Amino acid sequence: MLRLDLAAPKISGNKYWKLKYHFLKAAEKKSGLIGIGGPYSNLLHALAEGGHLFGIPTTGLLSGPEPKELTPTLKDCRNWGMKLEFIDRQEFKNLNQKSDEDLNYQGQEVIPLGANDALGLQGTQEVLKQIPREFTTILCAMGTGNTFKGLVLSSSPGTRVIGIPVLKGIKNELEKDEDLLTSSSNWEILEGYEFGGFARFPDQLLKFVKAFEEMNSIPMDPIYTAKLAFATWDLLKRGSLESQDKVIMIHSGGLQGRRGFPNLVAS
């Protein structure tokens, strides 16, 4: 397992790589950064912490009216100096539907959900530099698919990259992606491990996570890594991964989001 939750000293997980070139661009232009996300957003959390570390102003856009009580995630963001703006739900939806080139708020550029843009992809193509040796099979969880795409485009010829979606619909989008279609890598997207959809965490998955953590002493993120680990275990059990394969899972971090699940002990 490649533990990206430990790889970066401050900005944990794959968000370090997704935001790396956004921070560099903002520092060069001496501008702020705006992100969009939900009340437990890993992206907003990482963006706020990075802005605090690098002295870059940050703004987080969230849907709907401001709640009476902020989540622990948003409290962290505000404590790190992020300006939180709660915008109309329709405006929030419209932002998510715009292309990267048109994504702006009050005349300022906005980082899309999951930093799923060219700068985010530039960073995720550097993730594999953290692996000291070659593996025949790489597995990662998929939200927007940006990390998966970065792994495919940067992997060695012959390496098999398997993406496990945590929400429905991403497979159809990525199977039309020209960069992936023209890549020389052996990649596939396996559906069936969404457990009902994004942020769904049923008892079956909870039991698996508790057993996994007790056995390995590795905390799981319930949104992404938990579903990835379950899928990997299931593929091994069904014989879909060959015994001679050298398999590595990408732990994408996001452990701060555990605080949104009362049935898990926060890390």
N, C-alpha and C positions, 0 to 999 in steps of 0.2 A: 504494500500500500504506500502510495506517495502521499504523505500528509502535508498538504498545503496549509493546513491550519497551524503547522509549526514552522513552515518554511520562511515566512516573512515575520520579522520580529514584532511589528506593530499592526499593520493592516493585514488581518488574517485571511488566509484562503485565496481562492482564485481571483478575488476582487483586487488584490494587489496588482496582478498582471492586467486585469481589465481596465484599471484606472491609471496605470503607470504613465501612459503617454498623454492621457488627459491632463494629469498634473504637470507634466513637463511642458505641454503646450500652454497651459494657464500661467505657469511661471514665466515663460518666455514672453507672453503677451501682457503679463501683469494684469490678468483678468480673473474673475471669479468663476466658479463652476456651479451648475444647477443640475440636480438629479431628480428623478421621479421614482416613487415607490410607495409601498404600503407601510403600515404601522410597525412591522417587524423587519423591514427591508434591510438585507445585508449590504446592498449597494449604498443606501443612504448612510448606514452606520460606518462603512469603510470610507465613504466620501467625506463625512464629517471629521473622522479621526485624521485622515490624510490632510484635510484642510487645516486642521489645528496644528499638525506637525510641521507643515511646510509654509504656514502663514498665508494660505490662499482662502479667500472668502468663499463660503459655500451656502447654497440654498437648497432646501428639500421641498418638493411639491407633492402634496398628498391630496387625496380625493375626499370631498365632503367637508362639513364643518369641524372646527377644532373640538376634540373631545374634552370633557371636564378633567380627565386624568390621562396624561400621556403614558404610552407604553414605556417599559425600561429602555427599549431601543431608541425611542424619540427623546427620552430624557438625556441619554448619552449624547445624542446628536446636538441637542440644545446646549448641553454643558460644554461641548467642544466648539461652540460658537456658530453652529449652523442656524441659519434663519429658516424657520419652518413656515410654509405658506399652505393653507388649506383652501383649495380652489374648488370651484363648481365641478360636480361629477361629470357633466357633459364636456366641460373644457378639458378635464383630465383624460377622458376617453378620447377626445379629439387629438390630444397630444400623442397618445399611444398609437394612433392610426397614421400619423404623419411619417414621411420618409426622413432619413437622417439629415438630408440637406435642408428640409423645411422645418425641422424640429427646433422651435425657439419659443421663448416666453418673455414677453415685454421687450422684444428686440435682442435678447441674449440667447446664445446657444444652450441647448439642453442635452445632457447625456441621456440616451434612451434607456429603457428598462434593461437591466442586465449589462449595460454598456455594450449593447449589441450593435456596434458600428465599426468603422475601419480602424480607429485608434484602439478600441477594445480588442479587435482581432490581431492587431499588431502585437499587443502584449501577450495574448494567450498562445501565440506561436512560440513564445519563449518558455512556456511551462516545462516542456520536456528537457530543458537544460538542467532541471533539478534531479533528473534520474541519472544515476552514475553508470548504468549499463543498459544494454539493449534488452527489450522485452518483445516477445512475439505477439502478445495481445494486451491492449490497453482498454480499460473500461472506464467510462465516466458518466455521471448523471447529466441530464440535459434539461435546462429551463428554456432560455432563448436559443440555445445551441451554439453560442459563440465559443465557449471553451472546447466543445467537441470539434467544431470546425477548425480551430487553431491547432488542435492535436493532429487532426487528419492532414492538414497542410504542412506540418512540421515533422511528421513521423518518417521513419526510414522506409524505403521501398520494401514491401512484403509484410510490414507490420500491420496487424489487424486492429482496427479501432472500432470499438463497440459503444454506441450511445444508448443510454437508458432514459427515455423521456419520463419526466415526473408530472407532465400534464399532456392532455390530448391535443393533437393537431400539428405539433412541431415536425413530425416525420414528413408529412405531405409538403410542408414548406421547404425543408432542407433537401428533399430528394429532387427539387427543381433548381437547386443552387448551382450556378455555373462553375464556381470555384471547386465545389466538391465533385461535380460531374467530370471535370477535366483533371482532377488530381489522380496521381498514380497509386495512391494508397488503397488498401483493401479495407473498406469501411462498411458498417451496417448499423441500422437503427432498429432496436428491438422494443416493440410496444408490449403492453400487457402487465407492466409493473407500476402503473400509475396509482393504484389503490384508490380509485374513485376520483382522482383529480388533484390539482395543485393544493398543497397544504393539508390534504386529507391524511389522517394518521389513525387508521382503524386498529382495533385490538390485536389483530394478527401481526401487524407491523410493530406495534408496541412490544409484544411478547418477544419478537425476534430481536429487536434492538436491545432489550434488557438482557437477553441471553448472550448476545454478541458482546456487549460491553462487559458483562461479568467474566466472559471467557478471555477477552483480549485486552481489557483495560483501555480501550480506545473509544472516546465519546463520539456519538453519531449526531449528525444534523438530521432532524426528522423530515425536512423538506426534500433534501437531495441525497445525501450519502446513505441514509437508512434504506431508501428504495434501491440504490445502487448495490449496496451490500447484499440485500435480499435477492436481487436479480442474479448477482454473481454466485451466491450460494445455490440458487435454483438451477443455474446453468451447469454448475459442477455436479449437482445431484443427478441431473438428467443426462449427463455425459456430453453436453454441447461444447465443453472445453476439453481439449485433448490433454492427456496426462503429461505429454512432453512439452506442452505449452508453458512458456514463461509469462505468467499473467500478473498484471499490476492494476490496481484500482486507484483512481484519483480521488482522494478525500479533499473536497473543495472548500472545507471550512464551514463558515456560517453557524458556528456553535452558539453565538449570541442569540440566535433565533429560538433556541431551546426554551427561552424564558416565556415564549408564547404557548407552551404546552405544559400545563400544570402537572400532568402525569409523568413528566420527566424531571429529573434533578438538573437544575441549571448548572452549566459549567462556567 
